[in-house]
Amino acid sequence: MDDTLDTRKKLPEHLRVLALKYPRDGWVQHSNFDELTRFWLDRHLMFRDVMGRMQVQTQKYLDGNAPRYAPELARYTGFFLNQLKGHHSIEDHHYFPVFNKLDGRLERAFEILDRDHHALDAHIHGLAEKTNAVLEQIHAGRDAKVAAGALLTVQNGFEGFLNRHLFDEEEIIVPLVLEYAPDMNGS
């Protein structure tokens, strides 16, 4: 099974062992579901929401119905990219090293998540590049519809990669928290 972010349809079954034990619809009710886990899932929800807003605004611009497109595009995209980079940095340097030690069966899952983060870096660069191309066209007073169309294609692709990564990451991390209740405060 191909487990790269660009082509993966789901995690391999052997890496979903805890996800099968702890189905998504029971997470919040579990006694080990804590505020940190809720916050982390809310961050994932925020990334999905902001990505959707960027896509809607780009489509509105293409339809001729987004008078504040440039400032909103700059604000949302800057926020999204900065927050996503920071989020992945915290995961890579703080949370994943702790979680990876909890269950040896999931070592490969953390290798996949690490590769995902590196793959997303390339997609982040592409999203920033296409966004800047649109903003440069608009600020120069030129028609940016062609550039915005290319940006929407990148945004749509990014949404797919992001959703795949976030869903898989959630199916690895939350069940680990439910199973092992790790102390993330270091106490």
Backbone as ProteinMPNN parsed JSONL, in Angstrom:
{"seq_chain_A": "MDDTLDTRKKLPEHLRVLALKYPRDGWVQHSNFDELTRFWLDRHLMFRDVMGRMQVQTQKYLDGNAPRYAPELARYTGFFLNQLKGHHSIEDHHYFPVFNKLDGRLERAFEILDRDHHALDAHIHGLAEKTNAVLEQIHAGRDAKVAAGALLTVQNGFEGFLNRHLFDEEEIIVPLVLEYAPDMNGS", "coords_chain_A": {"N_chain_A": [[0.841, -1.182, 0.0], [0.583, 2.168, -0.881], [1.815, 4.73, 1.058], [2.259, 7.436, 0.947], [1.621, 10.932, 1.317], [0.528, 12.247, -0.914], [-0.806, 10.28, -2.332], [-2.087, 8.52, -0.625], [-4.949, 6.869, 0.561], [-5.964, 6.02, 2.939], [-4.799, 5.144, 6.236], [-2.604, 2.314, 6.594], [-4.089, -0.747, 7.698], [-2.845, -2.085, 9.871], [-1.727, -0.009, 11.259], [-3.825, 1.255, 12.3], [-4.668, 0.118, 14.592], [-5.231, 1.019, 17.26], [-7.078, 2.959, 16.628], [-9.183, 1.443, 15.735], [-9.891, 0.213, 18.082], [-10.694, 2.392, 19.576], [-13.106, 4.052, 18.413], [-13.82, 7.012, 16.533], [-16.283, 8.286, 17.143], [-16.594, 7.925, 19.86], [-14.643, 9.256, 21.246], [-14.745, 11.781, 22.691], [-16.25, 11.171, 24.941], [-14.65, 9.5, 26.409], [-12.773, 8.793, 29.367], [-10.079, 9.561, 29.391], [-9.92, 11.577, 27.565], [-8.817, 14.712, 27.254], [-8.455, 18.279, 28.017], [-6.286, 19.296, 26.571], [-6.18, 17.574, 24.396], [-8.662, 18.154, 23.264], [-8.205, 20.859, 22.579], [-6.154, 20.532, 20.677], [-7.519, 19.082, 18.661], [-9.381, 21.041, 18.04], [-7.691, 22.926, 16.873], [-7.055, 21.59, 14.521], [-9.581, 21.593, 13.353], [-9.864, 24.341, 12.998], [-7.863, 24.795, 11.048], [-8.98, 23.452, 8.869], [-11.304, 24.977, 8.547], [-10.32, 27.59, 7.948], [-8.954, 27.062, 5.575], [-11.142, 26.398, 3.96], [-12.458, 28.882, 3.92], [-10.607, 30.425, 2.502], [-10.736, 29.205, -0.002], [-13.429, 29.684, -0.695], [-13.418, 32.492, -0.841], [-11.63, 32.881, -2.957], [-13.033, 31.671, -5.059], [-15.27, 33.373, -5.099], [-13.995, 35.725, -5.911], [-13.224, 34.974, -8.482], [-15.747, 34.79, -9.554], [-16.416, 37.409, -9.624], [-17.254, 38.676, -7.309], [-16.01, 39.63, -4.897], [-15.029, 42.085, -3.317], [-13.136, 42.736, -1.344], [-11.062, 41.014, -1.664], [-8.148, 40.85, -1.969], [-6.977, 41.927, 0.536], [-8.209, 40.162, 2.35], [-7.401, 37.656, 1.399], [-4.624, 37.844, 1.768], [-4.512, 38.137, 4.566], [-5.88, 35.812, 5.607], [-4.404, 33.72, 4.376], [-1.769, 34.216, 5.248], [-2.117, 33.946, 8.044], [-3.015, 31.27, 8.15], [-0.817, 29.792, 7.049], [1.308, 30.489, 8.793], [0.309, 29.593, 11.271], [-0.026, 26.87, 10.737], [2.606, 26.01, 10.227], [3.762, 26.527, 12.757], [2.208, 24.829, 14.354], [2.887, 22.292, 13.34], [5.581, 22.288, 13.993], [5.538, 22.239, 16.811], [4.286, 19.77, 17.179], [6.207, 18.043, 15.966], [8.523, 18.455, 17.548], [7.807, 18.313, 20.23], [5.353, 16.851, 20.974], [5.14, 14.474, 19.296], [7.606, 13.008, 19.77], [7.127, 12.122, 22.409], [4.699, 10.691, 22.15], [5.435, 8.721, 20.312], [6.919, 6.911, 21.733], [5.117, 5.473, 23.178], [3.773, 3.234, 22.091], [5.022, 0.65, 20.414], [3.988, -0.537, 18.139], [3.143, 1.456, 16.527], [5.222, 2.845, 15.449], [5.903, 3.072, 12.716], [3.752, 4.605, 11.883], [4.351, 7.114, 12.921], [6.583, 7.705, 11.416], [5.355, 8.033, 8.958], [3.739, 10.281, 9.522], [5.752, 12.158, 9.974], [6.936, 12.251, 7.429], [4.704, 13.237, 6.083], [4.588, 15.854, 7.134], [6.89, 16.948, 6.021], [6.228, 16.726, 3.308], [3.999, 18.393, 3.284], [5.274, 20.8, 3.722], [6.348, 21.42, 1.202], [3.967, 21.803, -0.187], [2.956, 23.954, 1.245], [4.793, 25.901, 0.515], [4.155, 26.074, -2.22], [1.495, 26.997, -2.072], [1.883, 29.491, -0.859], [3.441, 30.729, -2.844], [1.648, 30.825, -5.083], [-0.385, 32.367, -3.973], [0.979, 34.776, -3.504], [1.476, 35.47, -6.161], [-1.08, 36.101, -7.104], [-1.703, 38.275, -5.41], [0.301, 40.09, -6.151], [-0.444, 40.641, -8.798], [-2.97, 41.86, -8.407], [-2.272, 44.071, -6.791], [-0.748, 45.441, -8.611], [-2.644, 46.379, -10.215], [-3.614, 44.825, -12.248], [-5.558, 42.391, -14.06], [-6.298, 39.574, -12.239], [-7.404, 37.114, -12.643], [-6.572, 34.749, -14.006], [-4.334, 34.006, -12.506], [-5.631, 33.706, -10.054], [-7.314, 31.579, -10.626], [-5.406, 29.562, -10.937], [-4.468, 29.593, -8.347], [-6.757, 28.735, -6.937], [-6.885, 26.091, -7.802], [-4.553, 25.105, -6.584], [-5.243, 25.592, -3.91], [-7.456, 23.856, -3.644], [-6.219, 21.368, -4.054], [-4.44, 21.425, -1.895], [-6.233, 21.383, 0.207], [-7.176, 18.739, 0.047], [-4.8, 17.257, 0.608], [-4.261, 18.244, 3.167], [-6.582, 17.511, 4.637], [-6.418, 14.694, 4.459], [-4.007, 14.227, 5.847], [-4.579, 15.385, 8.413], [-6.793, 13.87, 9.277], [-5.706, 11.255, 9.383], [-3.633, 11.684, 11.22], [-5.11, 12.352, 13.49], [-6.371, 9.884, 13.918], [-4.248, 8.414, 14.781], [-3.082, 9.777, 16.985], [-5.159, 10.575, 18.914], [-6.388, 8.076, 19.771], [-4.072, 6.992, 21.001], [-3.735, 8.759, 23.152], [-6.106, 8.199, 24.527], [-5.706, 5.515, 25.195], [-3.265, 5.489, 26.695], [-3.005, 7.823, 28.24], [-0.932, 9.97, 28.329], [1.341, 12.09, 30.135], [1.579, 15.228, 29.257], [2.577, 17.494, 30.31], [4.938, 17.141, 31.487], [5.211, 16.577, 34.144]], "CA_chain_A": [[0.0, 0.0, 0.0], [1.31, 3.431, -0.948], [1.442, 5.515, 2.225], [2.672, 8.83, 0.815], [0.512, 11.868, 1.481], [-0.072, 12.602, -2.201], [-1.601, 9.201, -2.923], [-2.688, 7.684, 0.407], [-6.405, 6.946, 0.735], [-6.154, 5.815, 4.374], [-3.653, 4.493, 6.87], [-2.643, 0.851, 6.567], [-4.89, -1.274, 8.805], [-2.038, -2.428, 11.042], [-1.431, 1.221, 11.979], [-5.097, 1.75, 12.834], [-5.039, -0.817, 15.646], [-5.885, 1.74, 18.354], [-8.253, 3.656, 16.074], [-10.263, 0.454, 15.702], [-10.288, 0.0, 19.479], [-11.322, 3.629, 20.034], [-13.701, 4.742, 17.267], [-13.916, 8.469, 16.6], [-17.534, 8.771, 17.75], [-16.554, 7.761, 21.307], [-13.478, 9.919, 21.816], [-15.034, 12.851, 23.647], [-16.824, 10.604, 26.152], [-13.653, 8.685, 27.109], [-12.24, 9.455, 30.569], [-8.746, 10.123, 29.122], [-10.003, 12.694, 26.615], [-8.566, 15.882, 28.094], [-8.552, 19.614, 27.398], [-5.214, 19.449, 25.586], [-6.621, 16.85, 23.195], [-9.745, 18.964, 22.684], [-7.57, 22.026, 21.97], [-5.433, 20.057, 19.494], [-8.529, 18.798, 17.633], [-9.935, 22.338, 17.629], [-6.73, 23.524, 15.95], [-7.265, 20.917, 13.238], [-10.84, 22.126, 12.823], [-9.58, 25.705, 12.548], [-7.143, 24.728, 9.771], [-9.97, 23.089, 7.841], [-12.204, 26.118, 8.365], [-9.622, 28.684, 7.257], [-8.731, 26.622, 4.186], [-12.422, 26.55, 3.278], [-12.705, 30.32, 3.72], [-9.732, 30.892, 1.416], [-11.28, 28.684, -1.256], [-14.676, 30.405, -0.987], [-13.077, 33.85, -1.262], [-11.028, 32.825, -4.293], [-14.125, 31.414, -6.001], [-16.045, 34.625, -5.197], [-13.217, 36.637, -6.738], [-13.355, 34.515, -9.865], [-17.121, 35.085, -9.955], [-16.588, 38.86, -9.635], [-18.039, 39.055, -6.145], [-15.152, 39.667, -3.71], [-14.366, 43.388, -3.362], [-12.029, 42.796, -0.385], [-10.338, 39.761, -1.854], [-6.699, 40.933, -1.722], [-6.62, 41.967, 1.959], [-8.662, 38.948, 3.035], [-6.527, 36.575, 0.968], [-3.338, 38.024, 2.451], [-4.698, 37.898, 6.008], [-6.193, 34.402, 5.876], [-3.316, 32.835, 3.967], [-0.663, 34.426, 6.179], [-2.494, 33.322, 9.311], [-3.067, 29.826, 7.943], [0.521, 29.24, 6.858], [2.077, 30.659, 10.025], [-0.229, 28.708, 12.299], [0.236, 25.479, 10.357], [4.031, 25.749, 10.466], [3.965, 26.472, 14.203], [1.534, 23.626, 14.843], [3.708, 21.131, 12.978], [6.827, 22.367, 14.756], [5.239, 21.763, 18.171], [4.065, 18.323, 17.085], [7.463, 17.362, 15.643], [9.559, 18.584, 18.567], [7.338, 18.098, 21.599], [4.349, 15.8, 21.164], [5.413, 13.204, 18.625], [8.607, 12.196, 20.465], [6.493, 11.486, 23.574], [3.711, 9.718, 21.685], [6.094, 7.65, 19.569], [7.45, 5.942, 22.7], [4.025, 4.822, 23.905], [3.31, 1.966, 21.52], [5.94, 0.292, 19.338], [3.258, -0.937, 16.927], [2.816, 2.644, 15.736], [6.445, 3.532, 15.034], [5.774, 3.379, 11.283], [2.777, 5.684, 11.756], [5.042, 8.384, 13.163], [7.416, 7.946, 10.234], [4.434, 8.554, 7.935], [3.378, 11.655, 9.892], [6.929, 12.992, 9.742], [7.015, 12.449, 5.969], [3.597, 14.142, 5.743], [4.963, 17.229, 7.46], [7.849, 17.392, 5.004], [5.467, 16.898, 2.06], [3.173, 19.593, 3.431], [6.149, 21.966, 3.565], [6.392, 21.735, -0.232], [2.644, 22.333, -0.547], [2.889, 25.282, 1.872], [5.561, 26.788, -0.363], [3.357, 26.276, -3.434], [0.344, 27.845, -1.742], [2.397, 30.855, -0.654], [3.871, 31.245, -4.151], [0.463, 31.15, -5.905], [-1.065, 33.487, -3.308], [1.756, 35.984, -3.796], [1.29, 35.817, -7.573], [-2.385, 36.778, -7.196], [-1.614, 39.575, -4.736], [1.131, 40.97, -6.982], [-1.271, 41.065, -9.937], [-4.001, 42.788, -7.924], [-1.635, 45.317, -6.352], [-0.249, 46.135, -9.806], [-3.812, 46.853, -10.952], [-3.877, 43.946, -13.389], [-6.549, 41.331, -13.881], [-5.628, 38.431, -11.604], [-8.287, 35.937, -12.736], [-5.812, 33.554, -14.38], [-3.548, 33.645, -11.323], [-6.572, 33.242, -9.02], [-7.733, 30.237, -11.029], [-4.299, 28.664, -10.582], [-4.455, 29.527, -6.886], [-7.863, 27.881, -6.494], [-6.46, 24.708, -8.042], [-3.604, 24.775, -5.521], [-6.006, 25.531, -2.659], [-8.247, 22.621, -3.645], [-5.29, 20.263, -3.834], [-3.937, 21.536, -0.53], [-7.314, 20.926, 1.097], [-7.161, 17.283, 0.029], [-3.625, 16.787, 1.348], [-4.424, 18.622, 4.568], [-7.605, 16.662, 5.253], [-5.887, 13.342, 4.594], [-3.021, 14.247, 6.923], [-5.204, 15.648, 9.712], [-7.626, 12.723, 9.642], [-4.824, 10.155, 9.767], [-2.945, 12.083, 12.439], [-6.087, 12.223, 14.569], [-6.598, 8.462, 14.18], [-3.072, 7.884, 15.472], [-2.81, 10.463, 18.247], [-6.227, 10.538, 19.917], [-6.451, 6.763, 20.417], [-2.925, 6.851, 21.904], [-4.071, 9.505, 24.368], [-7.152, 7.462, 25.236], [-5.137, 4.257, 25.69], [-2.13, 5.622, 27.6], [-3.107, 9.054, 29.03], [0.425, 10.485, 28.61], [1.459, 13.376, 30.81], [2.256, 16.135, 28.316], [3.111, 18.649, 31.044], [6.269, 16.803, 31.97], [5.254, 16.413, 35.615]], "C_chain_A": [[0.885, 1.243, 0.0], [0.863, 4.3, 0.223], [1.954, 6.955, 2.162], [1.442, 9.726, 0.848], [-0.207, 12.149, 0.166], [-1.006, 11.526, -2.754], [-2.355, 8.352, -1.904], [-4.188, 7.929, 0.511], [-6.792, 6.764, 2.195], [-4.88, 5.207, 4.93], [-3.748, 2.987, 6.68], [-3.345, 0.324, 7.826], [-4.063, -1.579, 10.052], [-1.628, -1.2, 11.853], [-2.689, 1.848, 12.582], [-5.572, 0.899, 14.018], [-5.739, -0.119, 16.816], [-7.104, 2.516, 17.862], [-9.446, 2.707, 15.995], [-10.779, 0.179, 17.11], [-11.066, 1.191, 20.024], [-11.897, 4.385, 18.837], [-13.915, 6.234, 17.56], [-15.162, 8.956, 17.35], [-17.579, 8.591, 19.269], [-15.425, 8.511, 21.99], [-13.829, 10.873, 22.949], [-15.557, 12.298, 24.97], [-15.795, 9.814, 26.979], [-13.044, 9.472, 28.273], [-10.848, 10.054, 30.355], [-8.75, 11.233, 28.079], [-9.9, 13.975, 27.433], [-8.664, 17.191, 27.311], [-7.464, 19.838, 26.348], [-5.586, 18.753, 24.278], [-7.729, 17.616, 22.494], [-9.168, 20.174, 21.958], [-6.882, 21.639, 20.662], [-6.408, 19.76, 18.354], [-9.185, 20.088, 17.143], [-8.995, 23.066, 16.673], [-6.883, 22.899, 14.562], [-8.54, 21.422, 12.577], [-10.642, 23.54, 12.279], [-8.84, 25.694, 11.216], [-8.102, 24.391, 8.632], [-10.876, 24.271, 7.514], [-11.531, 27.245, 7.578], [-9.338, 28.304, 5.81], [-10.017, 26.786, 3.384], [-12.747, 28.008, 2.986], [-11.861, 30.866, 2.571], [-10.275, 30.438, 0.067], [-12.552, 29.444, -1.654], [-14.356, 31.807, -1.493], [-12.458, 33.863, -2.66], [-12.105, 32.566, -5.34], [-14.995, 32.658, -6.18], [-15.307, 35.649, -6.062], [-13.343, 36.254, -8.212], [-14.743, 34.797, -10.423], [-17.413, 36.584, -9.976], [-17.315, 39.391, -8.419], [-17.205, 39.041, -4.865], [-14.372, 40.977, -3.68], [-13.17, 43.513, -2.407], [-11.121, 41.572, -0.494], [-8.861, 39.862, -1.471], [-6.382, 41.016, -0.229], [-7.052, 40.711, 2.721], [-7.79, 37.753, 2.664], [-5.191, 36.66, 1.699], [-3.464, 37.672, 3.931], [-4.915, 36.422, 6.298], [-5.028, 33.478, 5.52], [-2.114, 32.98, 4.889], [-0.922, 33.754, 7.522], [-2.416, 31.804, 9.203], [-1.662, 29.227, 7.875], [1.374, 29.355, 8.117], [1.613, 29.706, 11.114], [0.077, 27.242, 11.996], [1.703, 25.119, 10.597], [4.316, 25.627, 11.962], [3.387, 25.206, 14.814], [2.385, 22.387, 14.555], [5.02, 21.129, 13.745], [6.628, 21.843, 16.179], [5.023, 20.255, 18.165], [5.394, 17.59, 16.911], [8.457, 17.351, 16.801], [9.106, 18.288, 19.987], [6.44, 16.869, 21.722], [4.735, 14.462, 20.538], [6.516, 12.386, 19.299], [8.043, 11.477, 21.698], [5.553, 10.377, 23.122], [4.358, 8.502, 21.024], [6.613, 6.55, 20.496], [6.358, 5.107, 23.364], [3.662, 3.439, 23.391], [4.154, 1.644, 20.289], [5.244, -0.113, 18.05], [3.028, 0.239, 15.99], [4.051, 3.433, 15.292], [6.37, 3.953, 13.568], [4.784, 4.523, 11.055], [3.439, 7.044, 11.964], [6.031, 8.709, 12.047], [6.558, 8.54, 9.116], [4.068, 9.999, 8.253], [4.546, 12.61, 9.675], [7.092, 13.278, 8.244], [5.901, 13.387, 5.499], [3.987, 15.592, 5.988], [5.961, 17.778, 6.451], [7.143, 17.611, 3.655], [4.608, 18.154, 2.131], [4.016, 20.857, 3.319], [6.228, 22.385, 2.103], [5.062, 22.332, -0.682], [2.432, 23.729, 0.053], [3.618, 26.287, 0.994], [4.773, 27.095, -1.644], [2.165, 27.174, -3.201], [0.787, 29.298, -1.555], [2.784, 31.49, -1.987], [2.676, 31.667, -5.007], [-0.322, 32.304, -5.298], [-0.342, 34.79, -3.615], [1.595, 36.416, -5.248], [-0.031, 36.559, -7.771], [-2.282, 38.175, -6.602], [-0.768, 40.561, -5.532], [0.336, 41.499, -8.173], [-2.295, 42.115, -9.504], [-3.378, 44.12, -7.538], [-1.056, 46.114, -7.521], [-1.407, 46.65, -10.66], [-4.146, 46.011, -12.171], [-4.968, 42.934, -13.039], [-5.828, 40.085, -13.351], [-6.445, 37.148, -11.711], [-7.522, 34.664, -13.099], [-4.998, 33.067, -13.181], [-4.453, 33.119, -10.212], [-7.107, 31.852, -9.359], [-6.666, 29.203, -10.695], [-4.212, 28.506, -9.066], [-5.57, 28.617, -6.373], [-7.533, 26.405, -6.708], [-5.5, 24.245, -6.944], [-4.329, 24.66, -4.185], [-6.811, 24.229, -2.56], [-7.368, 21.397, -3.408], [-4.765, 20.252, -2.411], [-4.982, 21.038, 0.463], [-7.333, 19.399, 1.17], [-5.997, 16.713, 0.819], [-3.792, 17.044, 2.842], [-5.438, 17.716, 5.266], [-7.105, 15.233, 5.451], [-4.927, 13.27, 5.781], [-3.694, 14.41, 8.29], [-6.03, 14.458, 10.182], [-6.758, 11.569, 10.133], [-4.097, 10.458, 11.074], [-3.873, 11.936, 13.646], [-6.314, 10.753, 14.923], [-5.392, 7.78, 14.828], [-2.985, 8.465, 16.888], [-3.923, 10.293, 19.279], [-6.37, 9.15, 20.542], [-5.256, 6.479, 21.342], [-3.191, 7.557, 23.229], [-5.106, 8.734, 25.192], [-6.596, 6.192, 25.879], [-4.142, 4.491, 26.839], [-2.166, 6.855, 28.503], [-1.731, 9.632, 29.366], [0.379, 11.849, 29.302], [2.261, 14.314, 29.91], [2.827, 17.374, 29.003], [4.48, 18.373, 31.62], [6.349, 16.622, 33.476], [5.085, 14.976, 36.005]], "O_chain_A": [[1.822, 1.349, 0.791], [-0.327, 4.58, 0.37], [2.073, 7.62, 3.191], [0.353, 9.314, 0.449], [-1.431, 12.275, 0.146], [-1.894, 11.824, -3.552], [-3.188, 7.534, -2.293], [-4.634, 9.076, 0.545], [-7.814, 7.282, 2.644], [-3.991, 4.804, 4.179], [-4.848, 2.439, 6.611], [-3.2, 0.904, 8.903], [-4.527, -1.358, 11.17], [-1.226, -1.329, 13.009], [-2.614, 2.853, 13.288], [-6.741, 0.956, 14.399], [-6.745, -0.625, 17.313], [-8.06, 2.706, 18.613], [-10.589, 3.127, 16.17], [-11.971, -0.06, 17.303], [-11.982, 1.029, 20.831], [-11.236, 5.275, 18.3], [-14.159, 6.634, 18.698], [-15.096, 9.927, 18.103], [-18.519, 9.065, 19.908], [-15.269, 8.406, 23.206], [-13.27, 10.779, 24.041], [-15.327, 12.901, 26.019], [-16.058, 9.496, 28.138], [-12.827, 10.679, 28.165], [-10.47, 10.977, 31.077], [-7.694, 11.771, 27.744], [-10.796, 14.287, 28.218], [-8.922, 17.199, 26.108], [-7.706, 20.504, 25.341], [-5.339, 19.278, 23.192], [-7.738, 17.717, 21.267], [-9.59, 20.487, 20.845], [-7.012, 22.339, 19.658], [-6.158, 20.141, 17.21], [-9.507, 20.211, 15.961], [-9.453, 23.751, 15.759], [-6.845, 23.6, 13.551], [-8.566, 21.651, 11.368], [-11.183, 23.892, 11.231], [-9.15, 26.498, 10.337], [-8.032, 24.987, 7.557], [-11.176, 24.532, 6.349], [-12.12, 27.788, 6.643], [-9.468, 29.138, 4.914], [-9.984, 27.262, 2.249], [-13.259, 28.328, 1.912], [-12.335, 31.669, 1.767], [-10.273, 31.204, -0.896], [-12.724, 29.803, -2.819], [-14.954, 32.264, -2.467], [-12.735, 34.762, -3.454], [-12.087, 33.184, -6.404], [-15.411, 32.964, -7.298], [-15.928, 36.358, -6.854], [-13.543, 37.111, -9.074], [-14.901, 35.017, -11.624], [-18.526, 36.994, -10.306], [-17.934, 40.452, -8.487], [-17.645, 38.499, -3.851], [-13.179, 40.989, -3.983], [-12.278, 44.326, -2.652], [-10.494, 41.16, 0.482], [-8.373, 39.026, -0.71], [-5.567, 40.224, 0.245], [-6.352, 40.252, 3.623], [-7.474, 36.927, 3.52], [-4.688, 35.652, 2.194], [-2.607, 36.981, 4.481], [-4.222, 35.84, 7.133], [-4.705, 32.562, 6.276], [-1.503, 31.982, 5.274], [-0.05, 33.077, 8.067], [-1.828, 31.139, 10.055], [-1.364, 28.259, 8.574], [2.086, 28.415, 8.469], [2.429, 29.086, 11.796], [0.402, 26.47, 12.898], [2.003, 24.042, 11.112], [5.034, 24.721, 12.384], [4.001, 24.588, 15.684], [2.575, 21.539, 15.427], [5.518, 20.064, 14.11], [7.458, 21.089, 16.688], [5.517, 19.548, 19.043], [5.674, 16.628, 17.626], [9.153, 16.359, 17.016], [9.936, 18.036, 20.86], [6.737, 15.953, 22.488], [4.659, 13.427, 21.199], [6.38, 11.166, 19.395], [8.44, 10.349, 21.993], [5.6, 9.262, 23.642], [3.872, 7.38, 21.169], [6.732, 5.394, 20.089], [6.661, 4.128, 24.047], [3.284, 2.566, 24.172], [4.017, 2.287, 19.248], [5.842, -0.043, 16.977], [2.752, 0.053, 14.805], [3.931, 4.561, 14.815], [6.738, 5.077, 13.226], [4.96, 5.321, 10.134], [3.125, 8.008, 11.266], [6.282, 9.881, 11.77], [6.995, 9.45, 8.411], [4.081, 10.851, 7.365], [4.349, 13.744, 9.241], [7.355, 14.413, 7.848], [6.117, 14.227, 4.626], [3.744, 16.457, 5.147], [5.884, 18.946, 6.07], [7.437, 18.575, 2.949], [4.501, 18.894, 1.153], [3.517, 21.886, 2.864], [6.179, 23.576, 1.796], [5.044, 23.272, -1.478], [1.8, 24.584, -0.568], [3.124, 27.389, 0.756], [4.731, 28.24, -2.094], [1.85, 28.022, -4.037], [0.133, 30.22, -2.041], [2.487, 32.66, -2.228], [2.689, 32.749, -5.594], [-0.868, 33.132, -6.027], [-0.974, 35.793, -3.948], [1.581, 37.613, -5.534], [-0.092, 37.535, -8.52], [-2.721, 39.149, -7.215], [-1.089, 41.748, -5.582], [0.436, 42.678, -8.514], [-2.458, 43.139, -10.166], [-3.888, 45.178, -7.908], [-0.895, 47.331, -7.423], [-1.19, 47.279, -11.696], [-4.894, 46.457, -13.041], [-5.247, 42.67, -11.869], [-4.864, 39.611, -13.953], [-6.213, 36.199, -10.961], [-7.805, 33.602, -12.544], [-4.973, 31.875, -12.877], [-4.08, 32.184, -9.503], [-7.326, 31.038, -8.462], [-6.975, 28.107, -10.229], [-3.919, 27.422, -8.563], [-5.344, 27.812, -5.469], [-7.872, 25.566, -5.874], [-5.618, 23.13, -6.438], [-4.065, 23.739, -3.411], [-6.835, 23.585, -1.511], [-7.734, 20.499, -2.65], [-4.658, 19.194, -1.79], [-4.655, 20.359, 1.436], [-7.492, 18.835, 2.252], [-6.177, 15.79, 1.613], [-3.505, 16.181, 3.671], [-5.178, 17.213, 6.359], [-7.345, 14.631, 6.497], [-5.02, 12.369, 6.614], [-3.407, 13.653, 9.217], [-5.972, 14.081, 11.352], [-7.037, 10.974, 11.174], [-3.964, 9.586, 11.933], [-3.459, 11.45, 14.698], [-6.435, 10.412, 16.1], [-5.518, 6.68, 15.365], [-2.833, 7.728, 17.862], [-3.649, 9.901, 20.413], [-6.468, 9.059, 21.765], [-5.411, 5.799, 22.356], [-2.905, 7.017, 24.297], [-4.986, 8.635, 26.413], [-6.984, 5.841, 26.994], [-4.172, 3.774, 27.84], [-1.4, 6.912, 29.465], [-1.389, 9.772, 30.54], [-0.525, 12.649, 29.065], [3.483, 14.198, 29.818], [3.478, 18.203, 28.366], [5.115, 19.266, 32.18], [7.445, 16.524, 34.029], [5.095, 14.654, 37.193]]}, "name": "protein", "num_of_chains": 1, "seq": "MDDTLDTRKKLPEHLRVLALKYPRDGWVQHSNFDELTRFWLDRHLMFRDVMGRMQVQTQKYLDGNAPRYAPELARYTGFFLNQLKGHHSIEDHHYFPVFNKLDGRLERAFEILDRDHHALDAHIHGLAEKTNAVLEQIHAGRDAKVAAGALLTVQNGFEGFLNRHLFDEEEIIVPLVLEYAPDMNGS"}
